[in-house]
Amino acid sequence: SQQGEEDPQALSIQEGENATMNCSYKTSINNLQWYRQNSGRGLVHLILIRSNEREKHSGRLRVTLDTSKKSSSLLITASRAADTASYFCATALIKAAGNKLTFGGGTRVLVKP
Amino acid sequence: GAGVSQSPSNKVTEKGKDVELRCDPISGHTALYWYRQSLGQGLEFLIYFQGNSAPDKSGLPSDRFSAERTGGSVSTLTIQRTQQEDSAVYLCASSAGAAYNEQFFGPGTRLTVL
């Protein structure tokens, strides 16, 4: 079963707008990671946020983590057509050996030029 | 250096045949993971290797699935007597092995069972 649930399932925005997607999870985590996937193939790692961190930035990406609400958000600012992809959150559970990841269902983002 | 590579990129097979999927992790990465992505089930963990041993095989869906890793490097995922429900993209990832390290994914093998 999936640990994370993502919201929305799909998002369509104009180039230059911001895109926000949310991830909720059920059990305590070591860390939470966001990945991007283009065309249903390899996943590209975007950001890792540890359970003792609340916010992290990487370029146009901003990730927040609220462990009390068991939720995270990914914000893409000033979106570009190249940001069109599916975005997945993935959690590494405290009790899981080897930091294996449990993925959410993903958010499909379409950035229109 | 080079990223994670997987072969073949696509595999079409007939129901009942065996298939082998290969993963070459990033050099020096001690941890290796197999996941699969299918329309109905999303992204699912299959098995985790630390070195050549597999401390967690809990995601393997049946005893038709097995995996091994040799020399702490290359891994092979074998599916015996393939079924149509095995059709999916099989993704391999590696990491440096520490608890907080991100996982780097390969491009995947798209398996189609006819």
gemmi code that builds the backbone of each chain (N, CA, C; Angstrom):
import gemmi

chains = {
    "A": [
        ("SER", (0.852, -1.187, 0.000), (0.000, 0.000, 0.000), (0.884, 1.233, 0.000)),
        ("GLN", (0.354, 2.313, -0.532), (1.146, 3.522, -0.647), (1.133, 4.273, 0.671)),
        ("GLN", (2.308, 4.762, 1.038), (2.442, 5.550, 2.256), (1.966, 6.963, 2.024)),
        ("GLY", (2.274, 7.495, 0.830), (1.985, 8.897, 0.581), (0.812, 9.083, -0.368)),
        ("GLU", (0.103, 10.131, -0.114), (-0.961, 10.521, -1.020), (-0.657, 11.919, -1.508)),
        ("GLU", (-0.757, 12.130, -2.804), (-0.422, 13.441, -3.330), (-1.650, 14.165, -3.843)),
        ("ASP", (-1.569, 15.448, -3.746), (-2.688, 16.297, -4.093), (-2.141, 17.581, -4.712)),
        ("PRO", (-2.623, 18.020, -5.888), (-3.644, 17.342, -6.679), (-3.041, 16.207, -7.501)),
        ("GLN", (-3.866, 15.436, -8.146), (-3.365, 14.381, -9.026), (-2.839, 14.975, -10.321)),
        ("ALA", (-3.430, 16.109, -10.714), (-2.989, 16.766, -11.942), (-3.109, 18.265, -11.769)),
        ("LEU", (-2.238, 18.989, -12.459), (-2.155, 20.437, -12.316), (-1.765, 21.025, -13.662)),
        ("SER", (-2.527, 22.016, -14.105), (-2.223, 22.674, -15.373), (-2.064, 24.166, -15.118)),
        ("ILE", (-0.918, 24.715, -15.493), (-0.649, 26.141, -15.235), (0.004, 26.778, -16.447)),
        ("GLN", (0.048, 28.083, -16.461), (0.731, 28.832, -17.500), (2.191, 29.036, -17.094)),
        ("GLU", (3.021, 29.096, -18.109), (4.435, 29.387, -17.877), (4.565, 30.678, -17.072)),
        ("GLY", (5.440, 30.651, -16.086), (5.655, 31.815, -15.239), (4.892, 31.749, -13.929)),
        ("GLU", (3.841, 30.952, -13.896), (3.083, 30.805, -12.656), (3.812, 29.832, -11.717)),
        ("ASN", (3.371, 29.856, -10.457), (3.916, 28.909, -9.482), (3.050, 27.658, -9.445)),
        ("ALA", (3.689, 26.547, -9.136), (2.977, 25.267, -8.989), (3.222, 24.733, -7.585)),
        ("THR", (2.159, 24.368, -6.913), (2.284, 23.804, -5.577), (1.600, 22.450, -5.533)),
        ("MET", (2.296, 21.476, -4.982), (1.688, 20.163, -4.800), (2.003, 19.679, -3.383)),
        ("ASN", (1.100, 18.866, -2.868), (1.187, 18.439, -1.478), (1.278, 16.925, -1.368)),
        ("CYS", (1.878, 16.496, -0.274), (2.054, 15.069, -0.021), (1.735, 14.806, 1.437)),
        ("SER", (0.898, 13.828, 1.683), (0.634, 13.432, 3.069), (1.071, 11.983, 3.253)),
        ("TYR", (1.499, 11.670, 4.460), (1.962, 10.319, 4.741), (1.424, 9.871, 6.086)),
        ("LYS", (1.639, 8.595, 6.398), (0.922, 8.028, 7.544), (1.793, 7.719, 8.755)),
        ("THR", (3.031, 7.295, 8.522), (3.845, 6.860, 9.660), (5.126, 7.675, 9.756)),
        ("SER", (5.809, 7.567, 10.869), (7.004, 8.375, 11.125), (8.102, 8.087, 10.109)),
        ("ILE", (8.804, 9.126, 9.736), (9.783, 9.015, 8.655), (11.170, 9.448, 9.088)),
        ("ASN", (12.172, 8.931, 8.376), (13.545, 9.427, 8.489), (13.722, 10.661, 7.620)),
        ("ASN", (13.228, 10.571, 6.417), (13.326, 11.697, 5.506), (12.247, 11.570, 4.427)),
        ("LEU", (12.061, 12.633, 3.706), (11.094, 12.665, 2.608), (11.817, 13.230, 1.396)),
        ("GLN", (11.580, 12.639, 0.259), (12.277, 13.060, -0.952), (11.260, 13.354, -2.045)),
        ("TRP", (11.603, 14.281, -2.903), (10.787, 14.596, -4.075), (11.566, 14.216, -5.329)),
        ("TYR", (10.834, 13.591, -6.263), (11.420, 13.171, -7.517), (10.565, 13.689, -8.673)),
        ("ARG", (11.205, 13.842, -9.824), (10.512, 14.202, -11.063), (10.671, 13.063, -12.053)),
        ("GLN", (9.632, 12.818, -12.818), (9.692, 11.773, -13.835), (9.130, 12.317, -15.140)),
        ("ASN", (9.922, 12.203, -16.174), (9.490, 12.594, -17.512), (9.169, 11.344, -18.317)),
        ("SER", (8.076, 11.384, -19.027), (7.732, 10.327, -19.977), (7.758, 8.931, -19.393)),
        ("GLY", (7.387, 8.791, -18.130), (7.235, 7.476, -17.533), (8.494, 6.658, -17.409)),
        ("ARG", (9.662, 7.302, -17.431), (10.899, 6.519, -17.301), (11.634, 6.924, -16.027)),
        ("GLY", (12.931, 7.149, -16.100), (13.744, 7.323, -14.908), (13.327, 8.489, -14.035)),
        ("LEU", (13.526, 8.311, -12.736), (13.203, 9.340, -11.757), (14.430, 10.197, -11.491)),
        ("VAL", (14.207, 11.490, -11.433), (15.289, 12.427, -11.138), (15.088, 12.969, -9.734)),
        ("HIS", (16.104, 12.828, -8.907), (16.011, 13.309, -7.531), (16.035, 14.831, -7.504)),
        ("LEU", (15.110, 15.423, -6.751), (15.027, 16.882, -6.653), (15.552, 17.385, -5.304)),
        ("ILE", (14.923, 16.958, -4.249), (15.286, 17.445, -2.917), (15.043, 16.345, -1.885)),
        ("LEU", (15.898, 16.259, -0.904), (15.700, 15.415, 0.276), (15.584, 16.324, 1.485)),
        ("ILE", (14.555, 16.121, 2.277), (14.392, 16.893, 3.514), (14.309, 15.909, 4.668)),
        ("ARG", (15.098, 16.149, 5.691), (15.161, 15.240, 6.819), (14.028, 15.542, 7.796)),
        ("SER", (13.744, 14.604, 8.658), (12.605, 14.741, 9.556), (12.785, 15.885, 10.550)),
        ("ASN", (14.031, 16.314, 10.779), (14.258, 17.421, 11.711), (14.391, 18.767, 10.982)),
        ("GLU", (14.115, 18.777, 9.705), (14.146, 20.016, 8.929), (12.727, 20.455, 8.605)),
        ("ARG", (12.523, 21.726, 8.411), (11.182, 22.253, 8.141), (11.046, 22.829, 6.737)),
        ("GLU", (12.154, 23.307, 6.190), (12.085, 23.915, 4.871), (13.433, 23.755, 4.183)),
        ("LYS", (13.366, 23.601, 2.859), (14.587, 23.483, 2.096), (14.382, 24.099, 0.721)),
        ("HIS", (15.433, 24.692, 0.166), (15.351, 25.348, -1.126), (16.412, 24.769, -2.045)),
        ("SER", (16.052, 24.711, -3.323), (17.024, 24.346, -4.343), (16.609, 25.031, -5.633)),
        ("GLY", (17.306, 26.098, -5.981), (16.941, 26.854, -7.183), (15.520, 27.365, -7.082)),
        ("ARG", (14.675, 26.980, -8.055), (13.276, 27.417, -8.050), (12.363, 26.513, -7.230)),
        ("LEU", (12.935, 25.559, -6.544), (12.155, 24.609, -5.756), (12.211, 24.956, -4.280)),
        ("ARG", (11.048, 24.835, -3.641), (10.989, 25.015, -2.198), (10.159, 23.876, -1.623)),
        ("VAL", (10.708, 23.189, -0.654), (10.017, 22.081, -0.006), (9.825, 22.401, 1.462)),
        ("THR", (8.641, 22.119, 1.958), (8.377, 22.247, 3.384), (7.986, 20.885, 3.936)),
        ("LEU", (8.210, 20.709, 5.213), (7.854, 19.466, 5.895), (7.241, 19.808, 7.238)),
        ("ASP", (6.069, 19.269, 7.494), (5.397, 19.439, 8.780), (5.154, 18.046, 9.354)),
        ("THR", (6.031, 17.636, 10.252), (5.928, 16.275, 10.784), (4.719, 16.120, 11.710)),
        ("SER", (4.256, 17.221, 12.287), (3.083, 17.111, 13.163), (1.828, 16.808, 12.351)),
        ("LYS", (1.793, 17.318, 11.127), (0.652, 17.058, 10.242), (0.949, 15.924, 9.266)),
        ("LYS", (2.187, 15.410, 9.312), (2.609, 14.360, 8.379), (2.326, 14.806, 6.937)),
        ("SER", (2.872, 15.955, 6.604), (2.651, 16.462, 5.257), (3.864, 17.247, 4.775)),
        ("SER", (3.967, 17.335, 3.454), (5.033, 18.079, 2.808), (4.451, 18.774, 1.587)),
        ("SER", (5.097, 19.859, 1.189), (4.685, 20.514, -0.037), (5.907, 20.815, -0.884)),
        ("LEU", (5.683, 20.808, -2.191), (6.711, 21.190, -3.163), (6.181, 22.375, -3.941)),
        ("LEU", (6.943, 23.445, -3.953), (6.590, 24.645, -4.707), (7.614, 24.836, -5.805)),
        ("ILE", (7.127, 24.979, -7.018), (7.983, 25.328, -8.156), (7.627, 26.764, -8.527)),
        ("THR", (8.580, 27.659, -8.418), (8.306, 29.057, -8.738), (8.669, 29.347, -10.190)),
        ("ALA", (7.993, 30.339, -10.745), (8.281, 30.798, -12.109), (8.415, 29.616, -13.069)),
        ("SER", (7.364, 28.821, -13.164), (7.431, 27.560, -13.908), (7.776, 27.782, -15.379)),
        ("ARG", (8.375, 26.751, -15.945), (8.761, 26.745, -17.357), (8.135, 25.539, -18.031)),
        ("ALA", (8.029, 25.577, -19.337), (7.473, 24.437, -20.074), (8.256, 23.156, -19.769)),
        ("ALA", (9.560, 23.299, -19.536), (10.407, 22.135, -19.248), (10.101, 21.497, -17.902)),
        ("ASP", (9.327, 22.184, -17.062), (8.938, 21.602, -15.772), (7.788, 20.614, -15.919)),
        ("THR", (7.218, 20.525, -17.124), (6.154, 19.552, -17.364), (6.670, 18.144, -17.089)),
        ("ALA", (6.039, 17.472, -16.140), (6.508, 16.157, -15.703), (5.547, 15.653, -14.632)),
        ("SER", (5.806, 14.449, -14.154), (5.123, 13.948, -12.959), (6.063, 14.087, -11.777)),
        ("TYR", (5.500, 14.496, -10.656), (6.297, 14.716, -9.453), (5.810, 13.769, -8.365)),
        ("PHE", (6.779, 13.103, -7.730), (6.456, 12.110, -6.708), (7.140, 12.463, -5.393)),
        ("CYS", (6.393, 12.307, -4.309), (7.052, 12.335, -3.013), (7.333, 10.897, -2.604)),
        ("ALA", (8.371, 10.716, -1.828), (8.752, 9.386, -1.369), (9.262, 9.496, 0.052)),
        ("THR", (8.812, 8.586, 0.884), (9.212, 8.626, 2.285), (10.088, 7.432, 2.626)),
        ("ALA", (11.069, 7.689, 3.465), (11.905, 6.643, 4.031), (11.461, 6.487, 5.484)),
        ("LEU", (10.912, 5.329, 5.801), (10.319, 5.127, 7.119), (11.375, 4.814, 8.165)),
        ("ILE", (11.080, 5.212, 9.400), (12.029, 4.982, 10.485), (12.323, 3.499, 10.652)),
        ("LYS", (11.301, 2.665, 10.483), (11.494, 1.244, 10.750), (11.923, 0.461, 9.524)),
        ("ALA", (12.109, 1.135, 8.422), (12.442, 0.429, 7.196), (13.942, 0.233, 7.070)),
        ("ALA", (14.336, -0.976, 6.782), (15.751, -1.245, 6.584), (16.242, -0.578, 5.313)),
        ("GLY", (17.421, -0.027, 5.390), (18.064, 0.431, 4.180), (17.465, 1.648, 3.519)),
        ("ASN", (16.619, 2.380, 4.207), (16.111, 3.624, 3.634), (15.266, 3.388, 2.381)),
        ("LYS", (14.603, 2.239, 2.290), (13.770, 1.993, 1.107), (12.663, 3.038, 1.068)),
        ("LEU", (12.257, 3.389, -0.130), (11.305, 4.468, -0.329), (9.906, 3.940, -0.603)),
        ("THR", (8.935, 4.651, -0.063), (7.536, 4.392, -0.360), (6.990, 5.621, -1.054)),
        ("PHE", (6.461, 5.446, -2.243), (6.085, 6.556, -3.102), (4.601, 6.879, -3.012)),
        ("GLY", (4.319, 8.162, -3.220), (2.953, 8.583, -3.416), (2.532, 8.343, -4.851)),
        ("GLY", (1.296, 8.680, -5.146), (0.752, 8.421, -6.463), (1.186, 9.418, -7.525)),
        ("GLY", (1.786, 10.525, -7.103), (2.308, 11.487, -8.061), (1.324, 12.565, -8.452)),
        ("THR", (1.882, 13.684, -8.859), (1.115, 14.801, -9.420), (1.619, 15.059, -10.822)),
        ("ARG", (0.719, 15.028, -11.791), (1.100, 15.327, -13.176), (0.960, 16.825, -13.396)),
        ("VAL", (2.066, 17.449, -13.735), (2.090, 18.905, -13.930), (2.267, 19.212, -15.404)),
        ("LEU", (1.387, 20.047, -15.918), (1.494, 20.523, -17.301), (1.699, 22.028, -17.263)),
        ("VAL", (2.803, 22.481, -17.816), (3.089, 23.910, -17.892), (2.914, 24.334, -19.343)),
        ("LYS", (1.929, 25.190, -19.564), (1.611, 25.610, -20.923), (2.392, 26.863, -21.290)),
        ("PRO", (3.009, 26.838, -22.470), (3.810, 28.011, -22.869), (2.937, 29.213, -23.203)),
    ],
    "B": [
        ("GLY", (30.760, 10.940, -12.649), (30.820, 9.636, -13.282), (29.483, 9.243, -13.862)),
        ("ALA", (29.427, 8.039, -14.388), (28.218, 7.548, -15.021), (27.145, 7.320, -13.973)),
        ("GLY", (25.911, 7.427, -14.420), (24.790, 7.179, -13.535), (24.445, 5.716, -13.509)),
        ("VAL", (23.285, 5.415, -12.977), (22.787, 4.045, -12.945), (22.333, 3.663, -14.349)),
        ("SER", (22.752, 2.508, -14.803), (22.313, 2.040, -16.112), (21.542, 0.739, -15.965)),
        ("GLN", (20.607, 0.545, -16.892), (19.793, -0.658, -16.872), (19.700, -1.210, -18.282)),
        ("SER", (19.610, -2.519, -18.358), (19.428, -3.141, -19.668), (18.562, -4.386, -19.536)),
        ("PRO", (17.779, -4.724, -20.572), (17.551, -3.877, -21.744), (16.650, -2.700, -21.385)),
        ("SER", (16.503, -1.765, -22.290), (15.591, -0.645, -22.027), (14.144, -1.072, -22.239)),
        ("ASN", (13.958, -1.989, -23.168), (12.636, -2.545, -23.428), (12.751, -4.048, -23.611)),
        ("LYS", (11.749, -4.759, -23.101), (11.744, -6.210, -23.258), (10.304, -6.659, -23.482)),
        ("VAL", (10.086, -7.338, -24.599), (8.789, -7.920, -24.875), (8.962, -9.433, -24.814)),
        ("THR", (8.121, -10.082, -24.065), (8.244, -11.521, -23.914), (6.872, -12.163, -23.924)),
        ("GLU", (6.865, -13.454, -24.132), (5.605, -14.192, -24.129), (5.330, -14.735, -22.733)),
        ("LYS", (4.101, -14.791, -22.410), (3.675, -15.350, -21.129), (4.311, -16.731, -20.925)),
        ("GLY", (4.840, -16.926, -19.717), (5.452, -18.203, -19.386), (6.963, -18.241, -19.543)),
        ("LYS", (7.521, -17.264, -20.272), (8.970, -17.229, -20.446), (9.644, -16.563, -19.236)),
        ("ASP", (10.930, -16.846, -19.077), (11.710, -16.203, -18.021), (12.420, -14.979, -18.602)),
        ("VAL", (12.596, -13.953, -17.763), (13.341, -12.770, -18.197), (14.354, -12.378, -17.130)),
        ("GLU", (15.432, -11.762, -17.590), (16.446, -11.217, -16.687), (16.650, -9.751, -16.991)),
        ("LEU", (16.608, -8.958, -15.944), (16.815, -7.522, -16.073), (18.084, -7.174, -15.308)),
        ("ARG", (18.867, -6.281, -15.900), (20.175, -5.986, -15.317), (20.265, -4.545, -14.855)),
        ("CYS", (20.989, -4.357, -13.771), (21.226, -3.012, -13.235), (22.703, -2.841, -12.898)),
        ("ASP", (23.274, -1.746, -13.416), (24.632, -1.359, -13.053), (24.561, -0.104, -12.213)),
        ("PRO", (24.843, -0.199, -10.919), (24.704, 0.983, -10.063), (25.865, 1.949, -10.253)),
        ("ILE", (25.754, 3.084, -9.623), (26.855, 4.033, -9.615), (28.027, 3.409, -8.862)),
        ("SER", (29.210, 3.555, -9.420), (30.392, 2.954, -8.820), (30.576, 3.414, -7.386)),
        ("GLY", (30.777, 2.448, -6.492), (30.998, 2.783, -5.090), (29.740, 2.813, -4.246)),
        ("HIS", (28.584, 2.789, -4.881), (27.334, 2.783, -4.114), (27.092, 1.386, -3.552)),
        ("THR", (26.934, 1.313, -2.241), (26.786, 0.003, -1.612), (25.330, -0.466, -1.568)),
        ("ALA", (24.417, 0.478, -1.609), (23.002, 0.119, -1.517), (22.383, 0.118, -2.910)),
        ("LEU", (21.581, -0.893, -3.177), (20.914, -1.012, -4.484), (19.485, -1.437, -4.242)),
        ("TYR", (18.575, -0.840, -5.009), (17.143, -1.075, -4.832), (16.505, -1.393, -6.185)),
        ("TRP", (15.514, -2.251, -6.142), (14.651, -2.476, -7.291), (13.236, -2.015, -6.929)),
        ("TYR", (12.635, -1.287, -7.857), (11.244, -0.870, -7.751), (10.562, -1.230, -9.055)),
        ("ARG", (9.228, -1.246, -9.045), (8.531, -1.353, -10.314), (7.377, -0.370, -10.314)),
        ("GLN", (7.054, 0.046, -11.522), (6.000, 1.036, -11.706), (4.999, 0.494, -12.705)),
        ("SER", (3.778, 0.335, -12.259), (2.726, -0.131, -13.154), (1.518, 0.763, -12.990)),
        ("LEU", (0.624, 0.705, -13.986), (-0.521, 1.614, -13.989), (-1.400, 1.404, -12.770)),
        ("GLY", (-1.613, 0.191, -12.430), (-2.553, -0.086, -11.350), (-1.984, 0.098, -9.953)),
        ("GLN", (-0.665, -0.080, -9.803), (-0.053, -0.122, -8.472), (0.889, 1.034, -8.196)),
        ("GLY", (1.148, 1.890, -9.131), (2.084, 2.976, -8.885), (3.492, 2.455, -8.739)),
        ("LEU", (4.303, 3.183, -7.975), (5.702, 2.823, -7.755), (5.812, 1.976, -6.501)),
        ("GLU", (6.343, 0.745, -6.654), (6.424, -0.178, -5.525), (7.851, -0.653, -5.317)),
        ("PHE", (8.250, -0.725, -4.066), (9.532, -1.301, -3.692), (9.499, -2.806, -3.889)),
        ("LEU", (10.589, -3.367, -4.401), (10.691, -4.807, -4.571), (11.716, -5.414, -3.608)),
        ("ILE", (12.978, -4.944, -3.698), (14.049, -5.565, -2.922), (15.180, -4.579, -2.734)),
        ("TYR", (15.910, -4.741, -1.640), (17.024, -3.872, -1.288), (18.257, -4.721, -1.022)),
        ("PHE", (19.371, -4.301, -1.593), (20.664, -4.939, -1.348), (21.585, -3.985, -0.601)),
        ("GLN", (22.300, -4.526, 0.364), (23.419, -3.820, 0.971), (24.631, -4.703, 0.699)),
        ("GLY", (25.526, -4.231, -0.143), (26.554, -5.133, -0.628), (25.900, -6.222, -1.458)),
        ("ASN", (26.279, -7.460, -1.183), (25.709, -8.590, -1.929), (24.542, -9.263, -1.230)),
        ("SER", (24.209, -8.783, -0.045), (23.112, -9.429, 0.678), (21.850, -8.581, 0.586)),
        ("ALA", (20.726, -9.243, 0.733), (19.425, -8.586, 0.587), (18.682, -8.623, 1.917)),
        ("PRO", (18.865, -7.584, 2.745), (18.186, -7.579, 4.044), (16.673, -7.434, 3.946)),
        ("ASP", (16.195, -6.939, 2.819), (14.764, -6.700, 2.692), (14.297, -7.144, 1.313)),
        ("LYS", (13.562, -8.248, 1.304), (12.983, -8.749, 0.048), (11.469, -8.652, 0.108)),
        ("SER", (10.973, -7.855, 1.022), (9.546, -7.888, 1.337), (8.645, -7.466, 0.188)),
        ("GLY", (9.195, -6.746, -0.798), (8.355, -6.270, -1.887), (8.229, -7.220, -3.060)),
        ("LEU", (8.980, -8.287, -3.073), (8.867, -9.234, -4.190), (7.471, -9.841, -4.175)),
        ("PRO", (6.745, -9.741, -5.284), (5.329, -10.114, -5.267), (5.059, -11.611, -5.214)),
        ("SER", (5.979, -12.429, -5.666), (5.775, -13.884, -5.610), (7.128, -14.570, -5.701)),
        ("ASP", (7.111, -15.887, -5.531), (8.372, -16.628, -5.604), (8.875, -16.775, -7.038)),
        ("ARG", (8.141, -16.233, -7.999), (8.653, -16.210, -9.369), (9.718, -15.119, -9.544)),
        ("PHE", (9.748, -14.216, -8.585), (10.689, -13.101, -8.643), (11.897, -13.393, -7.746)),
        ("SER", (13.076, -13.167, -8.277), (14.286, -13.298, -7.483), (15.308, -12.287, -7.983)),
        ("ALA", (16.274, -11.991, -7.138), (17.318, -11.053, -7.533), (18.608, -11.438, -6.855)),
        ("GLU", (19.684, -11.108, -7.515), (20.989, -11.307, -6.904), (21.890, -10.143, -7.258)),
        ("ARG", (22.925, -10.027, -6.445), (23.925, -8.986, -6.677), (25.296, -9.604, -6.436)),
        ("THR", (26.178, -9.356, -7.350), (27.508, -9.955, -7.254), (28.580, -8.876, -7.230)),
        ("GLY", (29.637, -9.141, -6.457), (30.752, -8.202, -6.385), (30.375, -6.845, -5.849)),
        ("GLY", (29.249, -6.799, -5.157), (28.809, -5.515, -4.623), (28.471, -4.503, -5.686)),
        ("SER", (28.238, -5.006, -6.924), (27.989, -4.067, -8.014), (26.729, -4.450, -8.781)),
        ("VAL", (26.899, -5.156, -9.883), (25.794, -5.454, -10.790), (24.734, -6.309, -10.099)),
        ("SER", (23.480, -6.004, -10.422), (22.375, -6.800, -9.905), (21.519, -7.287, -11.071)),
        ("THR", (20.956, -8.463, -10.892), (20.048, -9.033, -11.876), (18.741, -9.382, -11.198)),
        ("LEU", (17.659, -8.920, -11.782), (16.311, -9.280, -11.334), (15.772, -10.296, -12.322)),
        ("THR", (15.375, -11.442, -11.820), (14.866, -12.515, -12.671), (13.395, -12.755, -12.376)),
        ("ILE", (12.615, -12.827, -13.436), (11.202, -13.166, -13.302), (10.982, -14.458, -14.063)),
        ("GLN", (10.551, -15.463, -13.362), (10.301, -16.762, -14.003), (8.829, -16.884, -14.380)),
        ("ARG", (8.600, -17.622, -15.449), (7.223, -17.917, -15.881), (6.379, -16.627, -15.870)),
        ("THR", (6.806, -15.666, -16.665), (6.174, -14.341, -16.632), (4.672, -14.424, -16.889)),
        ("GLN", (3.967, -13.521, -16.243), (2.529, -13.361, -16.398), (2.249, -11.958, -16.924)),
        ("GLN", (1.070, -11.760, -17.470), (0.736, -10.453, -18.031), (0.764, -9.359, -16.962)),
        ("GLU", (0.415, -9.702, -15.733), (0.421, -8.695, -14.673), (1.835, -8.266, -14.272)),
        ("ASP", (2.856, -8.956, -14.807), (4.234, -8.544, -14.547), (4.642, -7.373, -15.433)),
        ("SER", (3.828, -7.057, -16.413), (4.138, -5.932, -17.305), (4.219, -4.642, -16.497)),
        ("ALA", (5.343, -3.965, -16.618), (5.588, -2.764, -15.827), (6.935, -2.196, -16.252)),
        ("VAL", (7.259, -1.039, -15.701), (8.620, -0.516, -15.824), (9.369, -0.878, -14.541)),
        ("TYR", (10.494, -1.542, -14.689), (11.298, -1.964, -13.543), (12.456, -0.989, -13.391)),
        ("LEU", (12.503, -0.347, -12.244), (13.471, 0.703, -11.976), (14.477, 0.241, -10.935)),
        ("CYS", (15.716, 0.561, -11.182), (16.795, 0.260, -10.250), (17.340, 1.583, -9.714)),
        ("ALA", (17.729, 1.594, -8.473), (18.324, 2.791, -7.875), (19.496, 2.385, -6.999)),
        ("SER", (20.433, 3.303, -6.837), (21.532, 3.036, -5.910), (21.779, 4.257, -5.044)),
        ("SER", (22.376, 4.009, -3.915), (22.746, 5.118, -3.039), (24.028, 4.752, -2.315)),
        ("ALA", (24.638, 5.782, -1.728), (25.909, 5.574, -1.037), (25.742, 4.745, 0.221)),
        ("GLY", (24.500, 4.560, 0.645), (24.234, 3.595, 1.700), (23.922, 4.192, 3.052)),
        ("ALA", (24.255, 5.428, 3.261), (23.942, 6.031, 4.554), (22.447, 6.294, 4.656)),
        ("ALA", (21.977, 6.418, 5.856), (20.528, 6.485, 6.072), (19.877, 7.672, 5.395)),
        ("TYR", (20.613, 8.784, 5.239), (19.961, 9.965, 4.711), (20.279, 10.246, 3.256)),
        ("ASN", (20.945, 9.316, 2.595), (21.356, 9.619, 1.220), (20.238, 9.411, 0.218)),
        ("GLU", (20.183, 10.280, -0.763), (19.187, 10.142, -1.816), (19.522, 8.947, -2.700)),
        ("GLN", (18.519, 8.473, -3.382), (18.677, 7.354, -4.298), (18.692, 7.881, -5.723)),
        ("PHE", (19.595, 7.340, -6.510), (19.737, 7.734, -7.907), (19.174, 6.611, -8.776)),
        ("PHE", (18.252, 6.968, -9.639), (17.528, 5.976, -10.410), (18.093, 5.814, -11.811)),
        ("GLY", (17.996, 4.594, -12.309), (18.288, 4.333, -13.700), (17.078, 4.639, -14.566)),
        ("PRO", (17.231, 4.493, -15.899), (16.143, 4.828, -16.820), (15.031, 3.792, -16.858)),
        ("GLY", (15.269, 2.632, -16.265), (14.229, 1.621, -16.209), (14.239, 0.658, -17.384)),
        ("THR", (13.625, -0.483, -17.161), (13.361, -1.470, -18.219), (11.854, -1.618, -18.332)),
        ("ARG", (11.338, -1.347, -19.528), (9.902, -1.534, -19.750), (9.668, -2.969, -20.190)),
        ("LEU", (8.977, -3.729, -19.348), (8.686, -5.128, -19.640), (7.240, -5.263, -20.080)),
        ("THR", (7.059, -5.888, -21.218), (5.716, -6.177, -21.728), (5.591, -7.681, -21.894)),
        ("VAL", (4.605, -8.239, -21.211), (4.358, -9.671, -21.308), (3.091, -9.885, -22.135)),
        ("LEU", (3.249, -10.533, -23.263), (2.109, -10.726, -24.173), (1.289, -11.962, -23.815)),
    ],
}
model = gemmi.Model(1)
for chain_id, residues in chains.items():
    chain = gemmi.Chain(chain_id)
    for i, (resn, *xyz) in enumerate(residues, 1):
        res = gemmi.Residue()
        res.name, res.seqid = resn, gemmi.SeqId(i, " ")
        for name, pos in zip(("N", "CA", "C"), xyz):
            atom = gemmi.Atom()
            atom.name, atom.element = name, gemmi.Element(name[0])
            atom.pos, atom.b_iso = gemmi.Position(*pos), 0.0
            res.add_atom(atom)
        chain.add_residue(res)
    model.add_chain(chain)
structure = gemmi.Structure()
structure.add_model(model)
structure.setup_entities()
